[in-house]
Amino acid sequence: MNINIKPSVLKSASRLLCEQVTNGNCLVDTKVRDNGNIIEWHLANGDVIEVINNMDYSTGIAVTPSTSICHWRDGDCLFERMFLSGSQ
């Protein structure tokens, strides 16, 4: 399966993951979903770091207007950064 996340966004998300691992948290699972438009990194403490291409299907064509990086803990978003299509 291909990963459809831009390299610059993956680099930012990887920094967030590395920070967690450096602080003693372990990566326990990685999931690539929605044809490579979503990547989830699951950590031992239950946190999830998620990278999502926010797709817009209103035109009938799948357009990626933005990509988000979110760090979740117990259903709460601790961190979110959004990259607009032209600024990634």
PyMOL Python script that loads the backbone (N, CA, C, O; Angstrom):
from pymol import cmd

cmd.read_pdbstr("""\
ATOM      1  N   MET A   1       0.839  -1.177   0.000  1.00  0.00           N
ATOM      2  CA  MET A   1       0.000   0.000   0.000  1.00  0.00           C
ATOM      3  C   MET A   1       0.886   1.243   0.000  1.00  0.00           C
ATOM      4  O   MET A   1       1.872   1.313   0.734  1.00  0.00           O
ATOM      5  N   ASN A   2       0.535   2.198  -0.810  1.00  0.00           N
ATOM      6  CA  ASN A   2       1.261   3.467  -0.861  1.00  0.00           C
ATOM      7  C   ASN A   2       0.854   4.370   0.295  1.00  0.00           C
ATOM      8  O   ASN A   2      -0.269   4.299   0.793  1.00  0.00           O
ATOM      9  N   ILE A   3       1.788   5.220   0.713  1.00  0.00           N
ATOM     10  CA  ILE A   3       1.481   6.259   1.691  1.00  0.00           C
ATOM     11  C   ILE A   3       1.335   7.553   0.906  1.00  0.00           C
ATOM     12  O   ILE A   3       2.251   7.967   0.196  1.00  0.00           O
ATOM     13  N   ASN A   4       0.169   8.191   1.041  1.00  0.00           N
ATOM     14  CA  ASN A   4      -0.131   9.386   0.255  1.00  0.00           C
ATOM     15  C   ASN A   4       0.054  10.682   1.039  1.00  0.00           C
ATOM     16  O   ASN A   4      -0.557  11.698   0.708  1.00  0.00           O
ATOM     17  N   ILE A   5       0.880  10.657   2.059  1.00  0.00           N
ATOM     18  CA  ILE A   5       1.159  11.839   2.870  1.00  0.00           C
ATOM     19  C   ILE A   5       2.453  12.467   2.348  1.00  0.00           C
ATOM     20  O   ILE A   5       3.425  11.761   2.082  1.00  0.00           O
ATOM     21  N   LYS A   6       2.464  13.780   2.204  1.00  0.00           N
ATOM     22  CA  LYS A   6       3.659  14.459   1.683  1.00  0.00           C
ATOM     23  C   LYS A   6       4.843  14.284   2.631  1.00  0.00           C
ATOM     24  O   LYS A   6       4.660  14.276   3.848  1.00  0.00           O
ATOM     25  N   PRO A   7       6.053  14.144   2.091  1.00  0.00           N
ATOM     26  CA  PRO A   7       7.247  13.923   2.912  1.00  0.00           C
ATOM     27  C   PRO A   7       7.477  14.974   3.998  1.00  0.00           C
ATOM     28  O   PRO A   7       7.898  14.631   5.103  1.00  0.00           O
ATOM     29  N   SER A   8       7.208  16.237   3.706  1.00  0.00           N
ATOM     30  CA  SER A   8       7.424  17.288   4.707  1.00  0.00           C
ATOM     31  C   SER A   8       6.482  17.120   5.903  1.00  0.00           C
ATOM     32  O   SER A   8       6.864  17.403   7.039  1.00  0.00           O
ATOM     33  N   VAL A   9       5.260  16.661   5.650  1.00  0.00           N
ATOM     34  CA  VAL A   9       4.304  16.422   6.736  1.00  0.00           C
ATOM     35  C   VAL A   9       4.736  15.193   7.530  1.00  0.00           C
ATOM     36  O   VAL A   9       4.678  15.200   8.760  1.00  0.00           O
ATOM     37  N   LEU A  10       5.166  14.143   6.843  1.00  0.00           N
ATOM     38  CA  LEU A  10       5.657  12.942   7.532  1.00  0.00           C
ATOM     39  C   LEU A  10       6.864  13.275   8.413  1.00  0.00           C
ATOM     40  O   LEU A  10       7.007  12.722   9.503  1.00  0.00           O
ATOM     41  N   LYS A  11       7.724  14.169   7.947  1.00  0.00           N
ATOM     42  CA  LYS A  11       8.891  14.567   8.727  1.00  0.00           C
ATOM     43  C   LYS A  11       8.451  15.243  10.028  1.00  0.00           C
ATOM     44  O   LYS A  11       9.005  14.954  11.089  1.00  0.00           O
ATOM     45  N   SER A  12       7.477  16.127   9.960  1.00  0.00           N
ATOM     46  CA  SER A  12       6.960  16.786  11.160  1.00  0.00           C
ATOM     47  C   SER A  12       6.316  15.785  12.112  1.00  0.00           C
ATOM     48  O   SER A  12       6.527  15.846  13.323  1.00  0.00           O
ATOM     49  N   ALA A  13       5.527  14.859  11.556  1.00  0.00           N
ATOM     50  CA  ALA A  13       4.872  13.850  12.391  1.00  0.00           C
ATOM     51  C   ALA A  13       5.907  12.909  13.018  1.00  0.00           C
ATOM     52  O   ALA A  13       5.758  12.498  14.169  1.00  0.00           O
ATOM     53  N   SER A  14       6.944  12.573  12.267  1.00  0.00           N
ATOM     54  CA  SER A  14       8.001  11.701  12.782  1.00  0.00           C
ATOM     55  C   SER A  14       8.736  12.345  13.954  1.00  0.00           C
ATOM     56  O   SER A  14       9.134  11.658  14.895  1.00  0.00           O
ATOM     57  N   ARG A  15       8.916  13.669  13.897  1.00  0.00           N
ATOM     58  CA  ARG A  15       9.542  14.380  15.020  1.00  0.00           C
ATOM     59  C   ARG A  15       8.719  14.237  16.292  1.00  0.00           C
ATOM     60  O   ARG A  15       9.260  14.032  17.379  1.00  0.00           O
ATOM     61  N   LEU A  16       7.394  14.348  16.138  1.00  0.00           N
ATOM     62  CA  LEU A  16       6.499  14.182  17.283  1.00  0.00           C
ATOM     63  C   LEU A  16       6.594  12.768  17.845  1.00  0.00           C
ATOM     64  O   LEU A  16       6.639  12.582  19.061  1.00  0.00           O
ATOM     65  N   LEU A  17       6.625  11.771  16.959  1.00  0.00           N
ATOM     66  CA  LEU A  17       6.766  10.379  17.389  1.00  0.00           C
ATOM     67  C   LEU A  17       8.109  10.154  18.078  1.00  0.00           C
ATOM     68  O   LEU A  17       8.163   9.512  19.127  1.00  0.00           O
ATOM     69  N   CYS A  18       9.181  10.668  17.509  1.00  0.00           N
ATOM     70  CA  CYS A  18      10.522  10.509  18.100  1.00  0.00           C
ATOM     71  C   CYS A  18      10.599  11.141  19.477  1.00  0.00           C
ATOM     72  O   CYS A  18      11.253  10.605  20.372  1.00  0.00           O
ATOM     73  N   GLU A  19       9.939  12.274  19.655  1.00  0.00           N
ATOM     74  CA  GLU A  19       9.907  12.927  20.966  1.00  0.00           C
ATOM     75  C   GLU A  19       9.256  12.011  22.004  1.00  0.00           C
ATOM     76  O   GLU A  19       9.730  11.908  23.136  1.00  0.00           O
ATOM     77  N   GLN A  20       8.170  11.349  21.609  1.00  0.00           N
ATOM     78  CA  GLN A  20       7.487  10.430  22.525  1.00  0.00           C
ATOM     79  C   GLN A  20       8.365   9.233  22.871  1.00  0.00           C
ATOM     80  O   GLN A  20       8.447   8.832  24.032  1.00  0.00           O
ATOM     81  N   VAL A  21       9.016   8.668  21.871  1.00  0.00           N
ATOM     82  CA  VAL A  21       9.882   7.500  22.090  1.00  0.00           C
ATOM     83  C   VAL A  21      11.093   7.894  22.948  1.00  0.00           C
ATOM     84  O   VAL A  21      11.499   7.140  23.832  1.00  0.00           O
ATOM     85  N   THR A  22      11.662   9.066  22.690  1.00  0.00           N
ATOM     86  CA  THR A  22      12.792   9.552  23.475  1.00  0.00           C
ATOM     87  C   THR A  22      12.406   9.734  24.942  1.00  0.00           C
ATOM     88  O   THR A  22      13.236   9.551  25.831  1.00  0.00           O
ATOM     89  N   ASN A  23      11.154  10.092  25.192  1.00  0.00           N
ATOM     90  CA  ASN A  23      10.669  10.275  26.560  1.00  0.00           C
ATOM     91  C   ASN A  23      10.240   8.962  27.212  1.00  0.00           C
ATOM     92  O   ASN A  23       9.633   8.978  28.283  1.00  0.00           O
ATOM     93  N   GLY A  24      10.549   7.816  26.577  1.00  0.00           N
ATOM     94  CA  GLY A  24      10.300   6.515  27.189  1.00  0.00           C
ATOM     95  C   GLY A  24       9.032   5.811  26.758  1.00  0.00           C
ATOM     96  O   GLY A  24       8.745   4.718  27.247  1.00  0.00           O
ATOM     97  N   ASN A  25       8.273   6.396  25.869  1.00  0.00           N
ATOM     98  CA  ASN A  25       7.066   5.757  25.367  1.00  0.00           C
ATOM     99  C   ASN A  25       7.451   4.811  24.225  1.00  0.00           C
ATOM    100  O   ASN A  25       8.340   5.130  23.436  1.00  0.00           O
ATOM    101  N   CYS A  26       6.806   3.677  24.131  1.00  0.00           N
ATOM    102  CA  CYS A  26       7.133   2.681  23.097  1.00  0.00           C
ATOM    103  C   CYS A  26       6.068   2.669  22.003  1.00  0.00           C
ATOM    104  O   CYS A  26       4.874   2.783  22.281  1.00  0.00           O
ATOM    105  N   LEU A  27       6.512   2.533  20.779  1.00  0.00           N
ATOM    106  CA  LEU A  27       5.620   2.359  19.645  1.00  0.00           C
ATOM    107  C   LEU A  27       5.179   0.903  19.628  1.00  0.00           C
ATOM    108  O   LEU A  27       6.018   0.003  19.587  1.00  0.00           O
ATOM    109  N   VAL A  28       3.866   0.662  19.661  1.00  0.00           N
ATOM    110  CA  VAL A  28       3.367  -0.716  19.709  1.00  0.00           C
ATOM    111  C   VAL A  28       2.632  -1.152  18.443  1.00  0.00           C
ATOM    112  O   VAL A  28       2.465  -2.349  18.208  1.00  0.00           O
ATOM    113  N   ASP A  29       2.186  -0.186  17.620  1.00  0.00           N
ATOM    114  CA  ASP A  29       1.464  -0.568  16.408  1.00  0.00           C
ATOM    115  C   ASP A  29       1.463   0.604  15.428  1.00  0.00           C
ATOM    116  O   ASP A  29       1.448   1.768  15.828  1.00  0.00           O
ATOM    117  N   THR A  30       1.479   0.276  14.154  1.00  0.00           N
ATOM    118  CA  THR A  30       1.364   1.268  13.084  1.00  0.00           C
ATOM    119  C   THR A  30       0.283   0.787  12.137  1.00  0.00           C
ATOM    120  O   THR A  30       0.261  -0.382  11.752  1.00  0.00           O
ATOM    121  N   LYS A  31      -0.608   1.682  11.765  1.00  0.00           N
ATOM    122  CA  LYS A  31      -1.672   1.341  10.818  1.00  0.00           C
ATOM    123  C   LYS A  31      -1.675   2.360   9.685  1.00  0.00           C
ATOM    124  O   LYS A  31      -1.567   3.564   9.920  1.00  0.00           O
ATOM    125  N   VAL A  32      -1.798   1.871   8.458  1.00  0.00           N
ATOM    126  CA  VAL A  32      -1.979   2.706   7.282  1.00  0.00           C
ATOM    127  C   VAL A  32      -3.370   2.370   6.756  1.00  0.00           C
ATOM    128  O   VAL A  32      -3.651   1.226   6.399  1.00  0.00           O
ATOM    129  N   ARG A  33      -4.234   3.378   6.712  1.00  0.00           N
ATOM    130  CA  ARG A  33      -5.626   3.139   6.323  1.00  0.00           C
ATOM    131  C   ARG A  33      -6.061   4.090   5.213  1.00  0.00           C
ATOM    132  O   ARG A  33      -5.324   4.997   4.826  1.00  0.00           O
ATOM    133  N   ASP A  34      -7.257   3.867   4.719  1.00  0.00           N
ATOM    134  CA  ASP A  34      -7.891   4.723   3.705  1.00  0.00           C
ATOM    135  C   ASP A  34      -6.971   4.954   2.507  1.00  0.00           C
ATOM    136  O   ASP A  34      -6.726   6.089   2.097  1.00  0.00           O
ATOM    137  N   ASN A  35      -6.470   3.849   1.961  1.00  0.00           N
ATOM    138  CA  ASN A  35      -5.599   3.893   0.770  1.00  0.00           C
ATOM    139  C   ASN A  35      -4.368   4.769   0.965  1.00  0.00           C
ATOM    140  O   ASN A  35      -3.919   5.422   0.023  1.00  0.00           O
ATOM    141  N   GLY A  36      -3.821   4.790   2.171  1.00  0.00           N
ATOM    142  CA  GLY A  36      -2.608   5.542   2.449  1.00  0.00           C
ATOM    143  C   GLY A  36      -2.827   6.990   2.840  1.00  0.00           C
ATOM    144  O   GLY A  36      -1.864   7.746   2.971  1.00  0.00           O
ATOM    145  N   ASN A  37      -4.084   7.394   3.031  1.00  0.00           N
ATOM    146  CA  ASN A  37      -4.388   8.768   3.410  1.00  0.00           C
ATOM    147  C   ASN A  37      -4.438   8.982   4.923  1.00  0.00           C
ATOM    148  O   ASN A  37      -4.553  10.119   5.381  1.00  0.00           O
ATOM    149  N   ILE A  38      -4.353   7.898   5.703  1.00  0.00           N
ATOM    150  CA  ILE A  38      -4.318   7.986   7.162  1.00  0.00           C
ATOM    151  C   ILE A  38      -3.199   7.087   7.667  1.00  0.00           C
ATOM    152  O   ILE A  38      -3.097   5.925   7.273  1.00  0.00           O
ATOM    153  N   ILE A  39      -2.366   7.631   8.539  1.00  0.00           N
ATOM    154  CA  ILE A  39      -1.343   6.840   9.235  1.00  0.00           C
ATOM    155  C   ILE A  39      -1.573   7.016  10.718  1.00  0.00           C
ATOM    156  O   ILE A  39      -1.738   8.140  11.193  1.00  0.00           O
ATOM    157  N   GLU A  40      -1.587   5.913  11.462  1.00  0.00           N
ATOM    158  CA  GLU A  40      -1.746   5.953  12.914  1.00  0.00           C
ATOM    159  C   GLU A  40      -0.552   5.275  13.556  1.00  0.00           C
ATOM    160  O   GLU A  40      -0.161   4.178  13.159  1.00  0.00           O
ATOM    161  N   TRP A  41       0.024   5.932  14.550  1.00  0.00           N
ATOM    162  CA  TRP A  41       1.060   5.316  15.372  1.00  0.00           C
ATOM    163  C   TRP A  41       0.480   5.164  16.768  1.00  0.00           C
ATOM    164  O   TRP A  41       0.116   6.154  17.402  1.00  0.00           O
ATOM    165  N   HIS A  42       0.392   3.932  17.250  1.00  0.00           N
ATOM    166  CA  HIS A  42      -0.163   3.634  18.569  1.00  0.00           C
ATOM    167  C   HIS A  42       0.983   3.425  19.550  1.00  0.00           C
ATOM    168  O   HIS A  42       1.907   2.656  19.288  1.00  0.00           O
ATOM    169  N   LEU A  43       0.912   4.122  20.688  1.00  0.00           N
ATOM    170  CA  LEU A  43       1.953   4.077  21.694  1.00  0.00           C
ATOM    171  C   LEU A  43       1.522   3.243  22.888  1.00  0.00           C
ATOM    172  O   LEU A  43       0.330   3.029  23.108  1.00  0.00           O
ATOM    173  N   ALA A  44       2.498   2.773  23.658  1.00  0.00           N
ATOM    174  CA  ALA A  44       2.238   1.870  24.780  1.00  0.00           C
ATOM    175  C   ALA A  44       1.331   2.480  25.852  1.00  0.00           C
ATOM    176  O   ALA A  44       0.600   1.753  26.524  1.00  0.00           O
ATOM    177  N   ASN A  45       1.369   3.794  26.018  1.00  0.00           N
ATOM    178  CA  ASN A  45       0.535   4.421  27.047  1.00  0.00           C
ATOM    179  C   ASN A  45      -0.894   4.694  26.573  1.00  0.00           C
ATOM    180  O   ASN A  45      -1.680   5.303  27.298  1.00  0.00           O
ATOM    181  N   GLY A  46      -1.232   4.248  25.363  1.00  0.00           N
ATOM    182  CA  GLY A  46      -2.579   4.430  24.825  1.00  0.00           C
ATOM    183  C   GLY A  46      -2.718   5.634  23.904  1.00  0.00           C
ATOM    184  O   GLY A  46      -3.750   5.797  23.254  1.00  0.00           O
ATOM    185  N   ASP A  47      -1.694   6.481  23.838  1.00  0.00           N
ATOM    186  CA  ASP A  47      -1.735   7.638  22.939  1.00  0.00           C
ATOM    187  C   ASP A  47      -1.722   7.177  21.479  1.00  0.00           C
ATOM    188  O   ASP A  47      -1.227   6.097  21.158  1.00  0.00           O
ATOM    189  N   VAL A  48      -2.269   8.008  20.616  1.00  0.00           N
ATOM    190  CA  VAL A  48      -2.245   7.758  19.175  1.00  0.00           C
ATOM    191  C   VAL A  48      -1.796   9.045  18.477  1.00  0.00           C
ATOM    192  O   VAL A  48      -2.329  10.123  18.739  1.00  0.00           O
ATOM    193  N   ILE A  49      -0.827   8.918  17.599  1.00  0.00           N
ATOM    194  CA  ILE A  49      -0.430  10.022  16.730  1.00  0.00           C
ATOM    195  C   ILE A  49      -0.960   9.678  15.346  1.00  0.00           C
ATOM    196  O   ILE A  49      -0.693   8.605  14.807  1.00  0.00           O
ATOM    197  N   GLU A  50      -1.713  10.612  14.787  1.00  0.00           N
ATOM    198  CA  GLU A  50      -2.460  10.346  13.562  1.00  0.00           C
ATOM    199  C   GLU A  50      -2.129  11.416  12.525  1.00  0.00           C
ATOM    200  O   GLU A  50      -2.084  12.606  12.834  1.00  0.00           O
ATOM    201  N   VAL A  51      -1.899  10.975  11.299  1.00  0.00           N
ATOM    202  CA  VAL A  51      -1.674  11.890  10.175  1.00  0.00           C
ATOM    203  C   VAL A  51      -2.780  11.613   9.165  1.00  0.00           C
ATOM    204  O   VAL A  51      -2.939  10.482   8.706  1.00  0.00           O
ATOM    205  N   ILE A  52      -3.540  12.643   8.822  1.00  0.00           N
ATOM    206  CA  ILE A  52      -4.719  12.449   7.978  1.00  0.00           C
ATOM    207  C   ILE A  52      -4.738  13.454   6.839  1.00  0.00           C
ATOM    208  O   ILE A  52      -4.628  14.660   7.062  1.00  0.00           O
ATOM    209  N   ASN A  53      -4.879  12.952   5.616  1.00  0.00           N
ATOM    210  CA  ASN A  53      -5.227  13.810   4.483  1.00  0.00           C
ATOM    211  C   ASN A  53      -6.723  14.058   4.584  1.00  0.00           C
ATOM    212  O   ASN A  53      -7.516  13.124   4.466  1.00  0.00           O
ATOM    213  N   ASN A  54      -7.112  15.296   4.800  1.00  0.00           N
ATOM    214  CA  ASN A  54      -8.531  15.644   4.892  1.00  0.00           C
ATOM    215  C   ASN A  54      -9.071  15.754   3.473  1.00  0.00           C
ATOM    216  O   ASN A  54      -8.771  16.709   2.757  1.00  0.00           O
ATOM    217  N   MET A  55      -9.862  14.779   3.079  1.00  0.00           N
ATOM    218  CA  MET A  55     -10.327  14.690   1.693  1.00  0.00           C
ATOM    219  C   MET A  55     -11.640  15.438   1.507  1.00  0.00           C
ATOM    220  O   MET A  55     -12.494  15.446   2.394  1.00  0.00           O
ATOM    221  N   ASP A  56     -11.790  16.059   0.357  1.00  0.00           N
ATOM    222  CA  ASP A  56     -13.008  16.764  -0.022  1.00  0.00           C
ATOM    223  C   ASP A  56     -13.562  16.101  -1.272  1.00  0.00           C
ATOM    224  O   ASP A  56     -12.959  16.168  -2.343  1.00  0.00           O
ATOM    225  N   TYR A  57     -14.720  15.457  -1.124  1.00  0.00           N
ATOM    226  CA  TYR A  57     -15.324  14.745  -2.240  1.00  0.00           C
ATOM    227  C   TYR A  57     -16.503  15.523  -2.832  1.00  0.00           C
ATOM    228  O   TYR A  57     -17.226  14.982  -3.669  1.00  0.00           O
ATOM    229  N   SER A  58     -16.713  16.775  -2.421  1.00  0.00           N
ATOM    230  CA  SER A  58     -17.896  17.522  -2.852  1.00  0.00           C
ATOM    231  C   SER A  58     -17.932  17.763  -4.360  1.00  0.00           C
ATOM    232  O   SER A  58     -19.006  17.937  -4.937  1.00  0.00           O
ATOM    233  N   THR A  59     -16.772  17.774  -4.995  1.00  0.00           N
ATOM    234  CA  THR A  59     -16.722  18.002  -6.439  1.00  0.00           C
ATOM    235  C   THR A  59     -16.841  16.703  -7.223  1.00  0.00           C
ATOM    236  O   THR A  59     -16.918  16.726  -8.451  1.00  0.00           O
ATOM    237  N   GLY A  60     -16.857  15.574  -6.529  1.00  0.00           N
ATOM    238  CA  GLY A  60     -16.865  14.276  -7.198  1.00  0.00           C
ATOM    239  C   GLY A  60     -15.461  13.756  -7.435  1.00  0.00           C
ATOM    240  O   GLY A  60     -15.282  12.599  -7.815  1.00  0.00           O
ATOM    241  N   ILE A  61     -14.462  14.601  -7.214  1.00  0.00           N
ATOM    242  CA  ILE A  61     -13.060  14.220  -7.350  1.00  0.00           C
ATOM    243  C   ILE A  61     -12.410  14.359  -5.972  1.00  0.00           C
ATOM    244  O   ILE A  61     -12.599  15.368  -5.292  1.00  0.00           O
ATOM    245  N   ALA A  62     -11.649  13.348  -5.565  1.00  0.00           N
ATOM    246  CA  ALA A  62     -10.991  13.398  -4.258  1.00  0.00           C
ATOM    247  C   ALA A  62      -9.885  14.448  -4.273  1.00  0.00           C
ATOM    248  O   ALA A  62      -8.873  14.284  -4.955  1.00  0.00           O
ATOM    249  N   VAL A  63     -10.082  15.523  -3.522  1.00  0.00           N
ATOM    250  CA  VAL A  63      -9.109  16.609  -3.424  1.00  0.00           C
ATOM    251  C   VAL A  63      -8.606  16.645  -1.986  1.00  0.00           C
ATOM    252  O   VAL A  63      -9.390  16.473  -1.052  1.00  0.00           O
ATOM    253  N   THR A  64      -7.313  16.865  -1.799  1.00  0.00           N
ATOM    254  CA  THR A  64      -6.758  16.967  -0.457  1.00  0.00           C
ATOM    255  C   THR A  64      -6.516  18.435  -0.135  1.00  0.00           C
ATOM    256  O   THR A  64      -5.455  18.968  -0.459  1.00  0.00           O
ATOM    257  N   PRO A  65      -7.493  19.106   0.503  1.00  0.00           N
ATOM    258  CA  PRO A  65      -7.305  20.524   0.801  1.00  0.00           C
ATOM    259  C   PRO A  65      -6.344  20.770   1.971  1.00  0.00           C
ATOM    260  O   PRO A  65      -5.750  21.844   2.070  1.00  0.00           O
ATOM    261  N   SER A  66      -6.191  19.777   2.856  1.00  0.00           N
ATOM    262  CA  SER A  66      -5.293  19.945   3.996  1.00  0.00           C
ATOM    263  C   SER A  66      -4.900  18.582   4.559  1.00  0.00           C
ATOM    264  O   SER A  66      -5.539  17.565   4.292  1.00  0.00           O
ATOM    265  N   THR A  67      -3.833  18.597   5.342  1.00  0.00           N
ATOM    266  CA  THR A  67      -3.376  17.398   6.050  1.00  0.00           C
ATOM    267  C   THR A  67      -3.187  17.787   7.504  1.00  0.00           C
ATOM    268  O   THR A  67      -2.644  18.852   7.797  1.00  0.00           O
ATOM    269  N   SER A  68      -3.633  16.925   8.426  1.00  0.00           N
ATOM    270  CA  SER A  68      -3.542  17.198   9.857  1.00  0.00           C
ATOM    271  C   SER A  68      -2.664  16.174  10.555  1.00  0.00           C
ATOM    272  O   SER A  68      -2.647  14.996  10.199  1.00  0.00           O
ATOM    273  N   ILE A  69      -1.928  16.653  11.569  1.00  0.00           N
ATOM    274  CA  ILE A  69      -1.223  15.785  12.505  1.00  0.00           C
ATOM    275  C   ILE A  69      -1.895  15.991  13.855  1.00  0.00           C
ATOM    276  O   ILE A  69      -1.988  17.121  14.335  1.00  0.00           O
ATOM    277  N   CYS A  70      -2.363  14.914  14.468  1.00  0.00           N
ATOM    278  CA  CYS A  70      -3.017  15.005  15.775  1.00  0.00           C
ATOM    279  C   CYS A  70      -2.373  14.019  16.746  1.00  0.00           C
ATOM    280  O   CYS A  70      -2.018  12.901  16.372  1.00  0.00           O
ATOM    281  N   HIS A  71      -2.230  14.449  17.986  1.00  0.00           N
ATOM    282  CA  HIS A  71      -1.763  13.574  19.064  1.00  0.00           C
ATOM    283  C   HIS A  71      -2.929  13.422  20.024  1.00  0.00           C
ATOM    284  O   HIS A  71      -3.360  14.389  20.652  1.00  0.00           O
ATOM    285  N   TRP A  72      -3.442  12.187  20.132  1.00  0.00           N
ATOM    286  CA  TRP A  72      -4.628  11.898  20.933  1.00  0.00           C
ATOM    287  C   TRP A  72      -4.253  11.164  22.219  1.00  0.00           C
ATOM    288  O   TRP A  72      -3.361  10.316  22.226  1.00  0.00           O
ATOM    289  N   ARG A  73      -4.946  11.503  23.302  1.00  0.00           N
ATOM    290  CA  ARG A  73      -4.839  10.771  24.561  1.00  0.00           C
ATOM    291  C   ARG A  73      -6.224  10.715  25.190  1.00  0.00           C
ATOM    292  O   ARG A  73      -6.838  11.747  25.459  1.00  0.00           O
ATOM    293  N   ASP A  74      -6.704   9.515  25.419  1.00  0.00           N
ATOM    294  CA  ASP A  74      -8.021   9.306  26.045  1.00  0.00           C
ATOM    295  C   ASP A  74      -9.135  10.097  25.354  1.00  0.00           C
ATOM    296  O   ASP A  74     -10.013  10.654  26.014  1.00  0.00           O
ATOM    297  N   GLY A  75      -9.090  10.140  24.027  1.00  0.00           N
ATOM    298  CA  GLY A  75     -10.132  10.812  23.259  1.00  0.00           C
ATOM    299  C   GLY A  75      -9.984  12.319  23.161  1.00  0.00           C
ATOM    300  O   GLY A  75     -10.798  12.979  22.515  1.00  0.00           O
ATOM    301  N   ASP A  76      -8.952  12.878  23.796  1.00  0.00           N
ATOM    302  CA  ASP A  76      -8.712  14.320  23.739  1.00  0.00           C
ATOM    303  C   ASP A  76      -7.521  14.615  22.838  1.00  0.00           C
ATOM    304  O   ASP A  76      -6.510  13.914  22.880  1.00  0.00           O
ATOM    305  N   CYS A  77      -7.647  15.647  22.032  1.00  0.00           N
ATOM    306  CA  CYS A  77      -6.547  16.050  21.155  1.00  0.00           C
ATOM    307  C   CYS A  77      -5.580  16.921  21.953  1.00  0.00           C
ATOM    308  O   CYS A  77      -5.935  18.022  22.375  1.00  0.00           O
ATOM    309  N   LEU A  78      -4.351  16.424  22.161  1.00  0.00           N
ATOM    310  CA  LEU A  78      -3.329  17.169  22.891  1.00  0.00           C
ATOM    311  C   LEU A  78      -2.610  18.155  21.983  1.00  0.00           C
ATOM    312  O   LEU A  78      -2.155  19.207  22.432  1.00  0.00           O
ATOM    313  N   PHE A  79      -2.510  17.813  20.715  1.00  0.00           N
ATOM    314  CA  PHE A  79      -1.750  18.616  19.761  1.00  0.00           C
ATOM    315  C   PHE A  79      -2.365  18.431  18.383  1.00  0.00           C
ATOM    316  O   PHE A  79      -2.708  17.313  17.998  1.00  0.00           O
ATOM    317  N   GLU A  80      -2.505  19.522  17.639  1.00  0.00           N
ATOM    318  CA  GLU A  80      -2.944  19.412  16.249  1.00  0.00           C
ATOM    319  C   GLU A  80      -2.228  20.472  15.424  1.00  0.00           C
ATOM    320  O   GLU A  80      -2.110  21.630  15.825  1.00  0.00           O
ATOM    321  N   ARG A  81      -1.765  20.051  14.289  1.00  0.00           N
ATOM    322  CA  ARG A  81      -1.157  20.984  13.332  1.00  0.00           C
ATOM    323  C   ARG A  81      -1.738  20.661  11.973  1.00  0.00           C
ATOM    324  O   ARG A  81      -1.796  19.499  11.573  1.00  0.00           O
ATOM    325  N   MET A  82      -2.168  21.690  11.264  1.00  0.00           N
ATOM    326  CA  MET A  82      -2.764  21.506   9.944  1.00  0.00           C
ATOM    327  C   MET A  82      -1.888  22.159   8.892  1.00  0.00           C
ATOM    328  O   MET A  82      -1.402  23.276   9.069  1.00  0.00           O
ATOM    329  N   PHE A  83      -1.697  21.445   7.798  1.00  0.00           N
ATOM    330  CA  PHE A  83      -0.938  21.934   6.653  1.00  0.00           C
ATOM    331  C   PHE A  83      -1.923  22.117   5.498  1.00  0.00           C
ATOM    332  O   PHE A  83      -2.621  21.174   5.126  1.00  0.00           O
ATOM    333  N   LEU A  84      -1.982  23.306   4.937  1.00  0.00           N
ATOM    334  CA  LEU A  84      -2.855  23.548   3.783  1.00  0.00           C
ATOM    335  C   LEU A  84      -2.170  23.013   2.534  1.00  0.00           C
ATOM    336  O   LEU A  84      -0.942  22.955   2.473  1.00  0.00           O
ATOM    337  N   SER A  85      -2.949  22.627   1.551  1.00  0.00           N
ATOM    338  CA  SER A  85      -2.412  21.980   0.339  1.00  0.00           C
ATOM    339  C   SER A  85      -1.234  22.707  -0.262  1.00  0.00           C
ATOM    340  O   SER A  85      -0.229  22.067  -0.572  1.00  0.00           O
ATOM    341  N   GLY A  86      -1.303  23.982  -0.440  1.00  0.00           N
ATOM    342  CA  GLY A  86      -0.231  24.721  -1.077  1.00  0.00           C
ATOM    343  C   GLY A  86       0.974  24.961  -0.204  1.00  0.00           C
ATOM    344  O   GLY A  86       2.027  25.340  -0.717  1.00  0.00           O
ATOM    345  N   SER A  87       0.862  24.752   1.122  1.00  0.00           N
ATOM    346  CA  SER A  87       1.949  25.102   2.037  1.00  0.00           C
ATOM    347  C   SER A  87       2.667  23.907   2.625  1.00  0.00           C
ATOM    348  O   SER A  87       3.419  24.062   3.587  1.00  0.00           O
ATOM    349  N   GLN A  88       2.461  22.722   2.081  1.00  0.00           N
ATOM    350  CA  GLN A  88       3.080  21.527   2.639  1.00  0.00           C
ATOM    351  C   GLN A  88       4.478  21.409   2.135  1.00  0.00           C
ATOM    352  O   GLN A  88       5.183  20.464   2.488  1.00  0.00           O
TER     353      GLN A  88
END
""", "prot")
cmd.dss("prot")
cmd.show_as("cartoon", "prot")
cmd.util.cbc("prot")
cmd.orient("prot")
